[in-house]
Amino acid sequence: MKKLLAAGLCMLAAGTLPTMADITVKLPENAGIRSLDYNYTTIPNLANAKSRAERGTVSDSIAVTDNSAVIPIGGDNGGYSFQINAGEKKYIRLYAVPGDNVVIEVSSVEPLNYKMSGSALADDMNKIDEIESPFAEQMSAISSSENPDRQKMQEIYSDYIEAIKDFIEENPTSTASCIAIMNLQGEDFDNAYEHLGERAKTSAVYPLVQRQNEMVQQSLAKERKLKELSSGDVDAPNFTLEDLNGKMVSLSDFKGKWVILDFWGSWCPWCIKGFPELKEAYEKYKGELEIIGVDCREDQEKWKAGVAKYELPWVNVYNPETTTVLDDYAVSGFPTKAIINPEGKIANITVGHDPAFFDKLKELMGK
């Protein structure tokens, strides 16, 4: 007994006494849940990973006893991101650091309602949830109606974004602003990021904010470049890529004709959705217009199979990931279509499946 006591005192003196840290999920009595599935990864992994595989996500499950389950928190000082499955497409998301003892009290599973407590991060997430909840309830009520009013939903979402922006503006030094800002995009994010105070940046989730900032800056740079490219004064960047027969094809080969560059992939449903209209345009303007399908982000076998499956009659080339073609044309989504005039200048770039693209083509070609 004395030896055990002495050993315990030595650990305490040395500061090596293990810190208990976990997430306790308390469920309603009628929940009927016998186990909880969950997954987690470290915040540094999430912030630095270049692919899903690099995130190092771990999936596990824990038994529910007496309507309660306890999920352990690891010892990585960078903290963790957890996702707990509370039903079909119902998730509890939270961040935690070693030493936290988070309690999640679920008041109902259908609809999913819960409250977190026990840590600074939980308190921060609660603050943002309180802002989001009334807007989420309004959106849910509209979306569940027989004929959802999409314009009204957009208005509610815009009001929600304004509320998030107001919170950050009024609380620039709060660590909760790091939770809030991750709900913003584009210039809204950029403006809010510039106003974050140094104390806010001490949040464990700040590396995720930094990662999002990098992505936003890349996106804004592409938007600026896209606007410049679409001015009508820019020469279309030339490229040389391999066609279905292994022949090298250059954009410059088609100078003197109207050209549509269609950046696509067989994995992209919206790319495929636009093929019928693209074929109509190809037939309508035959002799004056060439279409070059630029396949992206898949292997050559899938590309060739896609061309055959959808019977694409135009010039088809393969764009390996090693080229700069997507950056040259500021491609930020698929499909992206660029119209090149006979002088070799970019006349229009349209991102996404937009029927208005063909109206623009008709306007430019004068028929």
TAWO-V895134 format. One record per residue. SS is DSSP state (2 for helix, 1 for strand, 0 for the rest). PHI is phi in degrees with one decimal (none if undefined). PSI is psi in degrees with one decimal (none if undefined). Layout:
ss->{SS SS}
phi->{PHI PHI}
psi->{PSI PSI}
This chain:
ss->{0 2 2 2 2 2 2 2 2 2 2 2 2 2 0 0 0 0 0 0 0 1 1 1 1 1 0 0 0 0 0 0 0 0 1 1 1 1 1 1 1 1 2 2 2 2 2 2 0 0 0 0 2 2 2 0 0 1 1 1 1 1 1 0 1 0 0 1 1 1 1 1 0 0 0 0 0 0 0 1 1 1 1 1 1 1 1 0 0 1 1 1 1 1 1 1 0 0 0 0 1 1 1 1 1 1 1 1 0 0 0 0 1 1 1 1 1 0 0 2 2 2 2 2 2 2 2 2 2 2 2 2 2 2 2 2 2 2 2 2 2 2 2 0 0 0 0 0 0 2 2 2 2 2 2 2 2 2 2 2 2 2 2 2 2 2 2 2 2 2 0 0 0 0 0 2 2 2 2 2 2 0 0 0 0 2 2 2 2 2 2 2 2 2 0 0 0 0 0 2 2 2 0 0 0 2 2 2 2 2 2 2 2 2 2 2 2 2 2 2 2 2 2 2 2 2 2 2 2 0 0 0 0 0 1 0 0 0 0 1 1 1 1 0 0 0 0 1 1 1 2 2 2 2 0 0 0 1 1 1 1 1 1 1 0 0 0 0 2 2 2 2 2 0 2 2 2 2 2 2 2 2 2 2 0 1 0 0 1 1 1 1 1 1 1 1 0 0 0 2 2 2 2 2 2 2 2 2 2 0 0 0 0 0 1 1 1 1 1 0 0 0 0 0 2 2 2 2 0 0 0 0 0 0 0 1 1 1 1 1 0 0 0 0 1 1 1 1 1 1 1 0 0 0 0 2 2 2 2 2 2 2 2 2 2 0 0}
phi->{none -64.3 -65.0 -64.8 -65.2 -63.3 -64.2 -64.7 -65.4 -64.2 -63.6 -64.3 -64.8 -84.3 73.5 -106.2 -64.8 -61.1 -90.4 -74.1 -150.2 -162.0 -116.5 -102.0 -104.4 -104.4 -103.1 -64.1 -59.9 -95.1 -65.9 67.9 -100.8 -94.5 -152.7 -114.5 -86.9 -152.7 -139.7 -154.3 -150.3 -78.7 -61.9 -59.0 -61.9 -64.9 -77.0 -109.2 -65.1 -97.9 -152.0 -60.0 -62.4 -75.4 -69.9 64.0 -66.8 -110.4 -107.6 -154.9 -143.0 -136.9 -71.0 -99.3 -124.3 52.2 61.1 -143.4 -137.9 -119.7 -106.6 -74.1 -104.7 -73.4 -108.9 -72.0 -66.4 -74.8 91.9 -134.0 -113.6 -112.6 -133.0 -108.9 -83.2 -110.6 146.2 -64.0 56.0 -124.3 -130.4 -105.1 -111.4 -156.0 -114.1 -151.2 -124.4 -52.9 97.8 -70.1 -126.8 -90.1 -116.4 -112.8 -99.7 -89.5 -85.1 -156.6 -95.8 -132.0 -74.6 -75.8 -133.4 -155.6 -134.8 -108.5 -155.6 105.4 -154.8 -63.9 -65.9 -62.1 -61.3 -63.7 -65.8 -60.8 -59.6 -75.6 -61.3 -64.9 -71.5 -73.4 -51.7 -62.9 -70.2 -62.6 -64.9 -64.6 -63.6 -64.3 -63.5 -71.9 -65.9 -87.7 -76.2 -64.9 -126.8 -58.7 -85.0 -66.9 -64.3 -64.9 -62.5 -65.5 -64.1 -64.5 -62.7 -62.9 -64.5 -62.2 -61.4 -62.7 -65.4 -65.6 -62.2 -63.2 -60.7 -66.3 -63.7 -84.0 -132.8 -66.0 -98.7 -76.2 -64.5 -63.9 -66.3 -71.5 -72.5 -64.2 -65.4 -72.5 -92.3 -102.3 -137.8 51.9 -65.4 -59.9 -64.0 -56.9 -65.7 -67.7 -61.0 -64.9 -100.8 -66.8 -79.7 -63.7 -64.7 -60.0 -75.3 -82.5 -60.5 -62.6 -90.3 -58.0 -57.0 -70.8 -66.0 -62.3 -62.3 -64.8 -61.5 -59.2 -67.4 -64.8 -62.5 -63.3 -65.1 -65.5 -63.4 -66.4 -62.8 -64.3 -68.0 -61.7 -63.4 -65.2 -63.4 -87.2 -71.0 92.7 -110.3 -105.4 -66.1 -66.0 -58.0 -76.0 -151.3 -132.0 -133.8 -86.0 -92.2 -61.3 -97.7 84.0 -83.5 -82.5 -118.6 -113.5 -59.2 -62.0 -64.2 -108.9 -62.6 104.7 -117.5 -73.8 -133.0 -107.6 -94.3 -110.9 -84.3 -148.1 -159.8 -67.9 -82.7 -103.4 -62.3 -73.4 -64.8 -66.4 -59.4 -86.4 -61.1 -56.4 -67.3 -65.6 -65.6 -61.9 -64.9 -62.2 -73.0 -64.3 -106.6 -55.7 96.7 -102.7 -126.3 -119.7 -112.6 -117.4 -82.6 -106.0 -77.1 -136.1 61.5 -156.1 -78.4 -64.1 -64.4 -67.4 -60.7 -62.4 -64.8 -66.5 -61.2 -68.1 -62.0 -96.2 50.2 -84.6 -85.2 -92.5 -70.6 -122.9 -127.9 -109.1 -108.2 -69.3 -67.5 -80.4 -86.8 -106.2 -58.0 -63.4 -68.3 -60.5 -105.5 52.7 -73.2 -116.5 -163.1 -125.7 -75.4 -124.7 -120.5 -118.5 -101.0 -109.6 -82.4 -59.9 -82.7 88.0 -101.6 -76.0 -97.0 -166.7 -132.0 -121.5 -99.1 89.4 -82.2 -134.4 -56.1 -64.3 -57.3 -74.5 -66.1 -65.6 -60.7 -61.6 -62.0 -68.1 -85.6 75.4 -167.2}
psi->{-44.4 -36.6 -41.1 -40.7 -42.9 -41.0 -40.1 -41.2 -36.9 -42.4 -41.5 -43.9 -35.1 -5.5 24.3 9.6 123.8 139.2 124.8 131.9 126.0 173.4 118.3 120.6 117.3 119.8 155.6 154.5 -32.9 14.5 -35.3 25.4 121.6 -21.5 154.0 125.7 143.2 161.8 158.5 158.8 164.8 151.5 -41.2 -40.3 -44.3 -35.7 -27.9 -12.9 138.3 -5.5 166.5 -38.4 -34.9 -10.3 -23.1 37.7 132.6 130.2 141.0 176.9 156.8 139.6 146.2 122.4 127.6 44.2 28.2 145.4 144.4 119.2 124.1 148.3 130.5 -168.4 12.3 119.7 -15.7 -13.9 175.2 153.8 122.5 146.9 116.8 126.3 116.1 18.6 -178.5 115.5 32.7 118.7 144.5 120.6 136.5 161.9 147.4 153.9 159.8 136.0 -16.4 144.7 89.4 136.4 125.8 111.3 109.6 115.9 -28.2 149.1 -31.5 98.6 162.3 117.4 134.1 164.5 136.9 151.0 168.4 -2.9 161.5 -39.3 -39.9 -42.5 -41.6 -42.9 -36.3 -41.5 -41.9 -35.0 -36.2 -32.7 -42.9 -36.6 -50.7 -34.9 -40.3 -39.0 -40.9 -43.1 -41.4 -41.0 -40.8 -44.5 -25.0 -4.5 166.1 -39.8 86.0 133.0 97.3 -34.1 -41.4 -39.4 -39.4 -38.5 -41.2 -42.9 -41.3 -39.4 -38.5 -45.5 -40.4 -38.9 -38.6 -44.4 -40.5 -41.5 -45.3 -40.3 -37.0 -18.0 57.7 -22.4 -3.0 136.0 -22.8 -22.5 -24.0 -30.8 -43.2 -43.9 -23.2 -3.5 -2.0 161.8 165.9 -136.8 -30.6 -46.2 -47.1 -45.9 -42.1 -37.5 -38.4 -22.2 0.3 129.4 166.1 -36.5 -37.6 -32.6 -3.2 -6.5 145.0 -23.2 1.6 -35.5 -31.5 -35.0 -41.4 -41.8 -43.1 -36.4 -41.9 -44.1 -39.8 -42.8 -39.4 -42.4 -43.9 -37.2 -39.6 -38.4 -42.2 -41.5 -39.2 -41.2 -41.6 -45.1 -31.4 8.1 -19.7 -2.6 3.3 130.1 135.4 124.5 128.8 154.1 159.6 118.1 163.1 135.4 -172.4 -26.0 7.0 5.5 140.7 126.6 133.1 145.4 -37.1 -17.6 -19.2 14.7 137.4 -12.6 158.6 140.8 135.8 123.5 120.1 103.5 116.9 178.7 148.3 -12.5 -7.0 105.0 -34.0 -26.3 -46.0 -37.1 -29.5 -6.5 -43.4 -45.7 -35.8 -39.3 -38.2 -44.2 -38.7 -40.7 -40.4 -40.6 25.1 133.5 -31.0 -23.0 137.0 144.4 133.4 110.3 118.4 102.7 138.7 147.5 39.5 166.1 165.8 -34.3 -42.5 -36.3 -51.7 -39.3 -37.7 -41.8 -43.0 -43.8 -42.7 4.2 60.2 113.5 -6.0 -172.7 129.3 127.6 158.7 129.7 101.8 160.4 -12.8 -8.9 171.6 12.1 -45.3 -39.5 -38.6 -33.0 12.5 41.7 118.1 -5.6 167.5 140.9 157.6 131.6 132.2 133.7 124.1 128.8 170.4 -21.3 -3.0 15.6 150.5 121.0 -25.0 145.6 127.2 126.2 131.3 171.5 105.5 111.6 -23.8 -18.8 -41.7 -26.6 -40.3 -40.9 -44.5 -42.6 -44.9 -39.0 -7.6 20.5 none}
